[in-house]
Amino acid sequence: MNNKAFEIPQRQSTIGVLFIFLTTLYKIARGLWIFFAYILFKGVTKEGVYILWGLLFVAILSLLFSILNYRNFKFHINYKSKEFVLEKGVLSTELINIPFDKIQQVYFKRSLLQQIINVYSVVVDTAGSSKKEINIKALSREKANSLREILMELAEAETEENQFISEEKEATAKEERKSVSWTYKLTLSSLIKIGLTSNYIRGIWLLLIFLTTIQNELNSLPEGKIYVDKAFDYLENNFSEILQIYAVLFFFLLVMFVLGIFITFVEVFIKYYGLELTQTHDTLDLQMGLKTNTRTSLKPKRVQLLKENTNPIQKYLNLYEVQLSVASSEDTLNKNTIKIPGLRKEHLHKINYFLYKKEEENFTIYKPNIIWLFRNLYLTILPVFVILIGVNYFFEWLNWWNIASILMFYGILVGIFQYLAYNKTSLRISANFIEKKSGVWNQTIERLELYKLQSVTVKQPFWYKKRDLYNVVFHTAGGDLAYRALPAEILKEMNYSLYKIETSTKAWM
C-alpha cells in the first residue's frame, strides 16, 4: 500500500462537472414534468414560451451550481490523524472527517449515466450514521479502485489486534485473502425466473402510486379534472349492479396483477443483471446491476443480520434470496441491506458457513399466543370494512347485503391466510443464535448471532397482562428483529441474551 496516496487534497474527474450537471437537470425535470406535459399537449403558447424561458434560466443556474460544486468538492487521506477527509459545499462549506476505525465498507455504484461517461461512484459507509456520509460520484476506474483498496486496508488495520507484522507475512496474508474459494454467477434464465416469481405486491403498489400521481396532477389542471370527472361518472352510470361491480373489480385486479408482474420483472432485471458473487478467504465480493452497477465486499463480523427469503415456486426452482444487513444507526433491515437473489441451496449453505462457521444447533422453539392471530384478523378486516362504507357513502354502489357478502368472502380468505401465517410463525433460540421464521407465501428466516446483540426491549401492553404475554425486540447495529405475544418463559431467554452481550469479547463490526 502506498502510504502517500491521496494525501494531497484532490477533486473528482473533470468530467464530473458534466455528471453533476446532467444529474441536477434530471432531478429538476422529474419534478417539473407536468410543465413539459402541458407544452406537449397545448403546444408552444404564450404561457408555454414563458415556461421555456424559465426552464432555460433554471438550466443555466444548474450549470453554474455544477461548476461550483465540482470545484469545492475535495477529499484526501490524513494519515497522521488516521482520518478520511471530505470538504464540500456551494453556499456553505461542510467538512467531514471519518476515522479509519469507523469505516464499515467502501463500495462502487455506477448509474447508467456514469457507465456511459465511464466514471465510478465510491461510497464510504460508516458506523453510527443515519446516512451515507461520503459519496464521491465521479472518479476514474483506476483512482476508484486505488481509493477503495487503501481505505479498506486502513480500516482493517485499525481493527486488527496484531497490526505489527513483518512485510513477508503481510504479503502472504494479502495473497491468501485474494484467493477465490467459489464463484456464483446469476444466469439469464435464473434472472427471468426470479422476475416472474418475485413479490408482485411491490409492482402493484408502484403502479397504484403512479396512477394516483397522474390523477392528482390531472386534477390540478382544469382540462384534466374534466376527464377524471367523466371517468367516474361513466363508472357510476354504467356499473351499478352488484355483478357488474364484481366484474369491474375482477378485471381491474387482473390488469393490476399482470402489470405488477411486468413491473416487477423489469425492476428485477435492471437491478440484478450481471450478478456475480465471489467468496475469497475473508470476504464476500458482490457485483450486480444494469442501470445502477454496484460492487461491494463484506466481512463476516460486519454482517449483523441475515435474512433468507423464498416462495413455493422459487423453492421448487431451487432459487433463494439472501439479505445481509450491515451496521447502521437505523432500526430497520432496509438501511444497509444487501440483497442477493437467485442463489441455489448449496450456495445458501456456503454463505451461512462462511458467516458463522457453525453447523446446525439445537433450538428452543416459541410460538405466539392465539391473540396474535385475532389481532392480525382485526387489522386486516377492519380497514376493508371502512373502505367499503366510504365507497358506499360517496358513490352509493352497494347496499348493506352487498357489503356483508363481500366482507364474508374476504373474511374467509383472510382467515385462512392468517391461520396459516400463525402456524408458520415461530421464534427459535439456541446457545449462539436467534432465528425468526415467518411467511405463508414469502417464507423468511431471519437470523442473528447472540453476541452481536446491542440490547433487548421487552414490553407488556395492558391487554397482555392477564395472559402474561410480552412483545420482544432484539436490537443490533444493523436493525431490529421483533416478535409479538410471547409467553413468560421468554424472559429466561432474555436474561441469557443479556448475559451473552455483557460477556462476549468478539468484535461485532
Phi, psi and omega in degrees: 000132178279108185289353179258355182294137179061021179285330179269132178306134182216161182262176175287177177299149183301325181292353176300332176301315179296318180297315179298318181295311182294324177295318178296317178298320180297316179297320179293315181296324179294326179278338184246026184297334182295329178289323176294321177296322179298315180293323181296317183276327184266342185083180182276084176274184179298317178295323180297323178297317178297321178296317180296318177298319178296319178293323177296319178297319178296322179296320179295316177298322179296321179295316178297318178298319181296319179295314179295320179299316180296315184291327183271353182269109181226149179215153175197169177253123177263096184291330181291315180272357181057054182219151168258128191242134177230133176238129182207170178130144179256296179279330176222148183265134178241129180245122182243126177242122180243113176299148182302321185286353177265352181284121180271311179202157177232123183219168182258146170223135180226114173285172179300321178295319178295324177293324179293315182270002172062054172231162183241146173256122180257119182250130179250113178266139182235162176276142174079021177239141180277359178208166176288119188282332183227130175218101179269110197267353185212084175237151175292163183299316183296315182290323179295315179298317181295315181296316180298314182298316182293315181296319180293322178293319179294320178295319180293322181297327181288336182258353178284140179288323181247094183271339187260091178235162183292159179297325180295315179294323179296318179295319178296318180296323179295316179296322179293321180294330182276348182292135185269127178274313177199158180226140176232129177243132179282115181284163180297321180295319177294322179297319178296318179298320178296315181299325183273348183238011182277184182291110181282340184301322179296316179298318178294319180296317177298322179294318179296319178298318179298314180295321178296320178296316178300316180297316180297320180292321178295322178295336180283346178253140181303315181292322181293322180296327179297317180294321179296316180296321179296321180296317179291323177296322180296316179296319182292324184277333187251348182226077183251337179283153184298319179294323177295320179296317177299318181296317179296316180296318179297315179296318180298314180294323179296314179297317179298321181295314180296314179294326177297319177298316182296315180297316179298318180298313180298317181297314179297317181298314181293319187284323189246008179299135179076021182296130178221124181244127182231130174257122172261195183299321185225013179219157167252117181259128184233134175223134181193165172113139176259301178290310176240107181272123183244139176224123183214162177231141182233140173251147185306318185290342180272348179276118183268321183223145175236136179230121175261136184221138175201176173222168185306320180293312179296324178296319177297324179275003181061049178237129180226153175243138176243134175244123180251119182255122180258174188299136173200173179266357180279154181259035178226166179274005187255351186295298180238059182257129178253119182262133178234098182269172172074017180280148174269166185303320182294325177288328175299315178295320180296319179295316179298317180291323178298319183283322191245339180053033180225146175273184181299140181245171176275124184250146167266127188258132177240135177250148177288155176293159182299339178298334176301319180293314181295324178297315180293323176299316180298315184287339180265332182272320184301313180300322179295320177299315180296319179296316180297318177298318180295316178298318180293325181292318184275326186246345179055042178279331191236151169255181185294326178295319178296317179298317180297319181293319178296315180296322180295315178297314179296319181297323178296315180297314181295321180298316178297315182297312183293327177294317177296320179297320178298317181292331184267358181264129179204156175244127183240129182232130177238191181291338185232346187227157167237129180232141175238123177252137181199167174107135176266300177271301174277102185268124186234150170231119177254130187227137174219152177272138185301323184289346178270001177296140174265319179193170178229132177249127178240124181235148177227095175301156186298331179282355175268343191297320181297325180268355180058054180248161184217149168260135184235137175233124177263122184258132172230173178288350180252003181138182184247155173234115188247151178211139186249157169055050178267150179288169185295339179301339182294338183296326177296321178294325179295321178297320178293321179297316178295324176298317179297322178298315186286328188264345183287137176248008180285148174285125184258001177199000000 
